[in-house]
Amino acid sequence: MQRRRPPAHIRPSVDLAFRITGQSVEIFEIRPVWQGPVNEKHESPVAKATYVRSRGVWRVFWQRRDLKWHSYDPTPEVKSVEEFASLVGEDAHTCFFG
């Protein structure tokens, strides 16, 4: 994901980050709120992977215009978080970054 991050001097205006919640990893974009307090930020989801312990795989999701998570049909499952990050970074079907 490092190659997808903007240059350091642009990161106050737009950046990528991730969070781990339970068994899920979510990648999101961070931008300042357009007409709000200077320090207020807005997060836009990019991709999510959830670990399925019983099968030892990560299910991959992307968020559509309906703001719901949908299975990423070209590659709905991967074996590792590294494979997930690579898949999102490549974005071969322009689902994650448009």
DSSP file (Angstrom, degrees, kcal/mol; ACC not computed):
  #  RESIDUE AA STRUCTURE BP1 BP2  ACC     N-H-->O    O-->H-N    N-H-->O    O-->H-N    TCO  KAPPA ALPHA  PHI   PSI    X-CA   Y-CA   Z-CA
    1    1 A M    >>        0   0    0      0, 0.0     3,-1.3     0, 0.0     4,-1.1   0.000 360.0 360.0 360.0 -19.1    0.0    0.0    0.0
    2    2 A Q  G >4  +     0   0    0      1,-0.3     3,-0.5     2,-0.2    14,-0.1   0.864 360.0  54.8 -57.8 -36.1    3.0    2.3    0.4
    3    3 A R  G 34 S+     0   0    0      1,-0.2    -1,-0.3     0, 0.0     0, 0.0   0.724 105.7  53.8 -71.8 -18.7    3.2    2.9   -3.3
    4    4 A R  G <4 S+     0   0    0     -3,-1.3    -1,-0.2     2,-0.1    -2,-0.2   0.675  87.3  98.7 -85.1 -19.7   -0.5    4.0   -3.3
    5    5 A R  S << S-     0   0    0     -4,-1.1     3,-0.1    -3,-0.5    10,-0.1  -0.408  80.7-114.2 -68.1 144.2    0.0    6.6   -0.6
    6    6 A P        -     0   0    0      0, 0.0    10,-0.1     0, 0.0     5,-0.1  -0.273  46.5 -75.4 -70.5 164.8    0.5   10.2   -1.9
    7    7 A P    >>  -     0   0    0      0, 0.0     3,-1.9     0, 0.0     4,-1.0  -0.212  49.4-105.3 -58.1 154.4    3.8   12.0   -1.4
    8    8 A A  T 34 S+     0   0    0      1,-0.3     3,-0.4     2,-0.2     0, 0.0   0.816 117.9  57.5 -55.0 -37.0    4.5   13.2    2.1
    9    9 A H  T 34 S+     0   0    0      1,-0.2    -1,-0.3     2,-0.1     4,-0.1   0.679 109.4  46.2 -72.6 -14.8    3.8   16.9    1.3
   10   10 A I  T X> S+     0   0    0     -3,-1.9     3,-2.4     1,-0.1     4,-1.6   0.635  85.6  92.2 -96.6 -17.9    0.3   16.0    0.1
   11   11 A R  T 3< S+     0   0    0     -4,-1.0    -2,-0.1    -3,-0.4    -1,-0.1   0.730  75.5  63.3 -57.1 -27.8   -0.7   13.8    3.0
   12   12 A P  T 34 S+     0   0    0      0, 0.0    -1,-0.3     0, 0.0     3,-0.1   0.797 113.0  38.3 -64.3 -23.2   -2.3   16.6    5.1
   13   13 A S  T <4 S+     0   0    0     -3,-2.4     2,-0.3     1,-0.3    -2,-0.2   0.783 135.7   1.0 -95.0 -32.4   -4.8   16.9    2.3
   14   14 A V  S  < S+     0   0    0     -4,-1.6    -1,-0.3    17,-0.2     2,-0.3  -0.944  70.7 155.8-158.1 135.0   -5.3   13.2    1.3
   15   15 A D  E     -A   30   0A   0     15,-1.8    15,-3.0    -2,-0.3     2,-0.4  -0.962  32.6-122.4-152.6 166.4   -3.8   10.0    2.7
   16   16 A L  E     +A   29   0A   0     -2,-0.3     2,-0.3    13,-0.2    13,-0.2  -0.909  33.6 162.0-113.7 145.3   -4.5    6.3    3.1
   17   17 A A  E     -A   28   0A   0     11,-2.5    11,-2.6    -2,-0.4     2,-0.3  -0.900  20.4-144.6-148.2 176.0   -4.7    4.4    6.4
   18   18 A F  E     -A   27   0A   0     -2,-0.3     2,-0.3     9,-0.2     9,-0.2  -0.967   5.5-162.3-143.5 160.8   -5.9    1.2    7.8
   19   19 A R  E     -A   26   0A   0      7,-2.0     7,-2.7    -2,-0.3     2,-0.5  -0.987  14.3-138.7-141.5 152.2   -7.5   -0.1   11.0
   20   20 A I  E     +A   25   0A   0     -2,-0.3     2,-0.4     5,-0.2     5,-0.2  -0.960  22.8 175.5-112.3 123.5   -7.9   -3.5   12.5
   21   21 A T  E >   -A   24   0A   0      3,-2.4     3,-2.1    -2,-0.5     2,-0.3  -0.965  61.8 -50.9-130.6 113.8  -11.3   -4.2   14.1
   22   22 A G  T 3  S-     0   0    0     -2,-0.4    28,-0.0     1,-0.3    -2,-0.0  -0.443 124.2 -18.5  60.7-119.5  -11.9   -7.7   15.4
   23   23 A Q  T 3  S+     0   0    0     -2,-0.3    28,-3.1    28,-0.1     2,-0.4   0.070 121.2  92.4-106.2  22.2  -11.1  -10.1   12.6
   24   24 A S  E <   -AB  21  50A   0     -3,-2.1    -3,-2.4    26,-0.2     2,-0.5  -0.905  55.2-157.6-121.0 146.8  -11.3   -7.4    9.9
   25   25 A V  E     -AB  20  49A   0     24,-2.7    24,-2.4    -2,-0.4     2,-0.4  -0.990  16.4-167.2-117.5 126.8   -8.7   -5.1    8.2
   26   26 A E  E     -AB  19  48A   0     -7,-2.7    -7,-2.0    -2,-0.5     2,-0.4  -0.962   8.7-157.4-120.5 132.1  -10.2   -1.9    6.6
   27   27 A I  E     +AB  18  47A   0     20,-2.9    19,-3.0    -2,-0.4    20,-1.6  -0.890  23.6 171.4-103.5 135.2   -8.3    0.4    4.3
   28   28 A F  E     -AB  17  45A   0    -11,-2.6   -11,-2.5    -2,-0.4     2,-0.4  -0.968  31.8-120.3-144.9 158.5   -9.7    3.9    4.0
   29   29 A E  E     -AB  16  44A   0     15,-2.9    15,-2.5    -2,-0.3     2,-0.5  -0.784  24.4-151.1 -97.4 142.0   -8.9    7.4    2.6
   30   30 A I  E     +AB  15  43A   0    -15,-3.0   -15,-1.8    -2,-0.4    13,-0.2  -0.962  22.9 160.8-118.0 128.9   -8.5   10.4    4.9
   31   31 A R  E     - B   0  42A   0     11,-2.3    11,-3.7    -2,-0.5   -17,-0.2  -0.972  43.6 -97.9-138.8 153.9   -9.3   13.9    3.8
   32   32 A P  E     - B   0  41A   0      0, 0.0     9,-0.3     0, 0.0     2,-0.2  -0.433  51.2 -96.4 -66.0 148.2  -10.1   17.2    5.7
   33   33 A V    >   -     0   0    0      7,-2.2     3,-0.8     4,-0.3     7,-0.1  -0.473  33.8-129.2 -65.0 136.8  -13.8   17.9    6.0
   34   34 A W  T 3  S+     0   0    0      1,-0.3     2,-0.2    -2,-0.2    -1,-0.1   0.932  95.8  11.7 -59.9 -53.5  -14.7   20.4    3.2
   35   35 A Q  T 3  S+     0   0    0     -3,-0.0    -1,-0.3     2,-0.0     3,-0.1  -0.563 111.2  88.9-124.8  67.7  -16.5   23.0    5.2
   36   36 A G  S <  S-     0   0    0     -3,-0.8     0, 0.0    -2,-0.2     0, 0.0  -0.768  84.2 -40.0-143.9-171.9  -15.7   22.1    8.8
   37   37 A P    >   -     0   0    0      0, 0.0     3,-1.4     0, 0.0    -4,-0.3  -0.224  59.5-113.7 -56.5 148.9  -13.2   22.7   11.6
   38   38 A V  T 3  S+     0   0    0      1,-0.3    -5,-0.1    -6,-0.1    -2,-0.0   0.843 113.8  42.9 -56.1 -40.2   -9.6   22.7   10.4
   39   39 A N  T 3  S+     0   0    0     -7,-0.1     2,-0.3     2,-0.1    -1,-0.3   0.463  87.4 110.7 -90.0  -1.0   -8.7   19.5   12.3
   40   40 A E    <   -     0   0    0     -3,-1.4    -7,-2.2    -7,-0.1     2,-0.3  -0.588  50.8-163.6 -79.8 133.6  -11.8   17.5   11.4
   41   41 A K  E     -B   32   0A   0     -2,-0.3     2,-0.4    -9,-0.3    -2,-0.1  -0.831  12.0-145.1-118.3 154.0  -11.2   14.6    9.0
   42   42 A H  E     -B   31   0A   0    -11,-3.7   -11,-2.3    -2,-0.3     2,-0.5  -0.961  12.1-150.8-117.5 135.6  -13.5   12.5    6.8
   43   43 A E  E     -B   30   0A   0     -2,-0.4   -13,-0.2   -13,-0.2   -15,-0.0  -0.914   7.4-168.0-108.8 131.5  -12.8    8.8    6.2
   44   44 A S  E     -B   29   0A   0    -15,-2.5   -15,-2.9    -2,-0.5    -2,-0.0  -0.973  25.4-123.9-117.4 118.1  -13.9    7.1    3.0
   45   45 A P  E     +B   28   0A   0      0, 0.0   -17,-0.3     0, 0.0    18,-0.1  -0.281  31.4 172.7 -61.5 143.4  -13.7    3.3    2.9
   46   46 A V  E     -     0   0A   0    -19,-3.0    17,-0.5     1,-0.4     2,-0.3   0.714  60.5 -16.4-114.8 -51.6  -11.6    1.7    0.2
   47   47 A A  E     -BC  27  62A   0    -20,-1.6   -20,-2.9    15,-0.2    -1,-0.4  -0.985  51.6-159.8-156.6 159.1  -11.5   -2.0    0.9
   48   48 A K  E     -BC  26  61A   0     13,-1.9    13,-3.0    -2,-0.3     2,-0.4  -0.998   0.6-166.7-145.6 143.2  -12.0   -4.6    3.7
   49   49 A A  E     -BC  25  60A   0    -24,-2.4   -24,-2.7    -2,-0.3     2,-0.4  -1.000   7.1-163.6-129.9 134.5  -10.8   -8.1    4.4
   50   50 A T  E     -BC  24  59A   0      9,-2.1     9,-3.0    -2,-0.4     2,-0.4  -0.971  19.5-127.3-120.6 130.2  -12.4  -10.3    7.1
   51   51 A Y  E     - C   0  58A   0    -28,-3.1     2,-0.8    -2,-0.4     7,-0.2  -0.596  11.6-156.7 -79.6 129.8  -10.6  -13.5    8.3
   52   52 A V  E >>> - C   0  57A   0      5,-3.3     4,-1.6    -2,-0.4     5,-1.3  -0.877   8.4-169.5-105.2  97.9  -12.7  -16.7    8.3
   53   53 A R  T 345S+     0   0    0     -2,-0.8    -1,-0.2     1,-0.3     3,-0.1   0.853  79.7  59.5 -59.3 -40.1  -11.0  -18.8   10.9
   54   54 A S  T 345S+     0   0    0      1,-0.2    -1,-0.3    -3,-0.1    -2,-0.0   0.768 119.9  28.4 -64.0 -24.8  -12.8  -22.0   10.1
   55   55 A R  T <45S-     0   0    0     -3,-1.1    -1,-0.2     2,-0.2    -2,-0.2   0.497 101.4-126.5-113.7  -7.7  -11.4  -21.9    6.5
   56   56 A G  T  <5 +     0   0    0     -4,-1.6     2,-0.3     1,-0.2    -3,-0.2   0.847  68.9 115.9  66.3  35.2   -8.2  -20.0    7.0
   57   57 A V  E   < -C   52   0A   0     -5,-1.3    -5,-3.3    -7,-0.1     2,-0.5  -0.884  63.0-125.9-131.1 162.6   -8.9  -17.4    4.4
   58   58 A W  E     -CD  51  78A   0     20,-3.0    20,-2.3    -2,-0.3     2,-0.4  -0.953  22.1-142.2-107.6 123.3   -9.6  -13.7    4.1
   59   59 A R  E     -CD  50  77A   0     -9,-3.0    -9,-2.1    -2,-0.5     2,-0.4  -0.731  18.3-141.5 -85.2 133.3  -12.8  -12.6    2.4
   60   60 A V  E     -C   49   0A   0     16,-2.5    12,-2.3    -2,-0.4     2,-0.3  -0.809  21.9-179.8-103.8 134.8  -12.3   -9.5    0.3
   61   61 A F  E     -CE  48  71A   0    -13,-3.0   -13,-1.9    -2,-0.4     2,-0.3  -0.927  12.5-166.9-131.0 154.0  -14.9   -6.7    0.1
   62   62 A W  E     -CE  47  70A   0      8,-2.4     8,-3.0    -2,-0.3     2,-0.6  -0.952  26.0-118.3-133.9 157.5  -15.3   -3.3   -1.7
   63   63 A Q  E     - E   0  69A   0    -17,-0.5     6,-0.2    -2,-0.3     2,-0.1  -0.855  27.0-160.7-104.8 124.2  -17.8   -0.6   -1.0
   64   64 A R    >   -     0   0    0      4,-1.7     3,-2.1    -2,-0.6     4,-0.1  -0.235  42.6 -84.0 -89.5-177.8  -20.2    0.4   -3.8
   65   65 A R  T 3  S+     0   0    0      1,-0.3    -1,-0.1     2,-0.1    -2,-0.0   0.739 125.1  67.6 -60.6 -23.4  -22.2    3.5   -4.2
   66   66 A D  T 3  S-     0   0    0      2,-0.2    -1,-0.3     1,-0.1     3,-0.1   0.453 111.2-121.7 -77.1   2.6  -25.0    2.1   -2.0
   67   67 A L  S <  S+     0   0    0     -3,-2.1     2,-0.3     1,-0.2    -2,-0.1   0.720  73.3 122.6  64.3  24.5  -22.4    2.3    0.9
   68   68 A K        -     0   0    0     -4,-0.1    -4,-1.7    -6,-0.0     2,-0.4  -0.873  68.6-109.6-113.0 149.9  -22.6   -1.4    1.5
   69   69 A W  E     -E   63   0A   0     -2,-0.3     2,-0.4    -6,-0.2    -6,-0.2  -0.637  37.5-171.6 -78.4 131.5  -19.8   -3.9    1.5
   70   70 A H  E     -E   62   0A   0     -8,-3.0    -8,-2.4    -2,-0.4     2,-0.0  -0.940  31.1 -98.7-124.1 146.0  -19.9   -6.3   -1.5
   71   71 A S  E     -E   61   0A   0     -2,-0.4     2,-1.4   -10,-0.2   -10,-0.3  -0.360  35.2-120.7 -59.9 138.6  -17.8   -9.3   -2.2
   72   72 A Y    >   -     0   0    0    -12,-2.3     3,-1.2     3,-0.2   -12,-0.2  -0.689  30.4-164.8 -84.0  92.2  -15.0   -8.6   -4.6
   73   73 A D  T 3  S+     0   0    0     -2,-1.4    -1,-0.2     1,-0.3     4,-0.1   0.766  78.6  62.0 -58.8 -34.3  -16.0  -11.1   -7.2
   74   74 A P  T 3  S+     0   0    0      0, 0.0    -1,-0.3     0, 0.0    -2,-0.0   0.907 132.4   3.8 -58.8 -36.7  -12.8  -11.2   -9.3
   75   75 A T  S <  S+     0   0    0     -3,-1.2    -3,-0.2     1,-0.1    -2,-0.1  -0.652  72.1 172.4-145.9  83.1  -11.0  -12.5   -6.2
   76   76 A P        +     0   0    0      0, 0.0   -16,-2.5     0, 0.0     2,-0.3   0.704  69.0  30.2 -71.2 -18.6  -13.4  -13.1   -3.3
   77   77 A E  E     -D   59   0A   0    -18,-0.2     2,-0.3    -4,-0.1   -18,-0.2  -0.993  60.2-175.8-141.8 147.1  -10.9  -14.7   -1.0
   78   78 A V  E     -D   58   0A   0    -20,-2.3   -20,-3.0    -2,-0.3     3,-0.1  -0.896  29.0-128.3-133.8 166.2   -7.1  -14.6   -0.4
   79   79 A K  S    S+     0   0    0     -2,-0.3     2,-0.3   -22,-0.2   -20,-0.1   0.682  84.0  21.1 -90.1 -19.7   -4.8  -16.6    1.8
   80   80 A S  S  > S-     0   0    0    -22,-0.1     4,-1.8     1,-0.1    -1,-0.1  -0.951  70.7-115.3-147.5 163.7   -3.0  -13.7    3.6
   81   81 A V  H  > S+     0   0    0     -2,-0.3     4,-2.7     2,-0.2     5,-0.2   0.861 117.2  57.1 -66.4 -36.0   -3.2  -10.0    4.6
   82   82 A E  H  > S+     0   0    0      1,-0.2     4,-2.2     2,-0.2    -1,-0.2   0.901 105.8  49.4 -61.9 -40.8   -0.2   -9.4    2.3
   83   83 A E  H  > S+     0   0    0      2,-0.2     4,-2.4     1,-0.2    -1,-0.2   0.883 110.5  51.5 -65.2 -38.2   -2.1  -10.8   -0.6
   84   84 A F  H  X S+     0   0    0     -4,-1.8     4,-2.5     2,-0.2     5,-0.2   0.941 110.1  48.1 -61.8 -48.4   -5.1   -8.6    0.2
   85   85 A A  H  X S+     0   0    0     -4,-2.7     4,-2.6     1,-0.2    -2,-0.2   0.888 112.7  48.9 -61.6 -39.8   -2.9   -5.5    0.3
   86   86 A S  H  X S+     0   0    0     -4,-2.2     4,-2.3     2,-0.2    -1,-0.2   0.907 110.3  51.1 -65.2 -42.5   -1.3   -6.4   -3.0
   87   87 A L  H  X S+     0   0    0     -4,-2.4     4,-2.2     2,-0.2     5,-0.4   0.917 113.9  44.0 -60.9 -45.4   -4.7   -7.0   -4.6
   88   88 A V  H  < S+     0   0    0     -4,-2.5    -2,-0.2     2,-0.2    -1,-0.2   0.912 112.6  52.1 -67.7 -42.7   -6.0   -3.7   -3.4
   89   89 A G  H  < S+     0   0    0     -4,-2.6    -2,-0.2    -5,-0.2    -1,-0.2   0.876 112.4  45.3 -61.4 -38.4   -2.8   -1.9   -4.4
   90   90 A E  H  < S-     0   0    0     -4,-2.3    -1,-0.2    -5,-0.2    -2,-0.2   0.907  80.7-175.5 -71.2 -42.7   -3.0   -3.4   -7.9
   91   91 A D    ><  +     0   0    0     -4,-2.2     3,-1.8    -5,-0.2    -3,-0.1   0.880   6.1 175.9  46.4  52.1   -6.7   -2.6   -8.3
   92   92 A A  T 3  S+     0   0    0     -5,-0.4    -1,-0.1     1,-0.3    -4,-0.1   0.746  77.2  40.4 -59.3 -27.7   -6.9   -4.3  -11.7
   93   93 A H  T 3  S-     0   0    0      0, 0.0    -1,-0.3     0, 0.0    -2,-0.1   0.214 106.7-122.9-108.1  13.4  -10.7   -3.8  -12.0
   94   94 A T  S <  S+     0   0    0     -3,-1.8     4,-0.2    -4,-0.1    -2,-0.1   0.804  73.4 126.5  47.8  39.2  -10.8   -0.3  -10.6
   95   95 A C  S    S+     0   0    0      2,-0.1   -32,-0.1     3,-0.1    -1,-0.1   0.811  70.5  41.8 -88.3 -34.6  -13.2   -1.2   -7.8
   96   96 A F  S    S+     0   0    0      1,-0.1   -33,-0.1    -8,-0.1    -8,-0.1   0.915 131.3  18.6 -84.0 -44.7  -11.2    0.1   -4.9
   97   97 A F              0   0    0     -9,-0.1    -1,-0.1    -6,-0.1    -2,-0.1   0.345 360.0 360.0-111.6   4.9   -9.8    3.4   -6.1
   98   98 A G              0   0    0     -4,-0.2    -3,-0.1    -5,-0.0    -2,-0.0   0.484 360.0 360.0  73.0 360.0  -12.2    4.0   -9.0
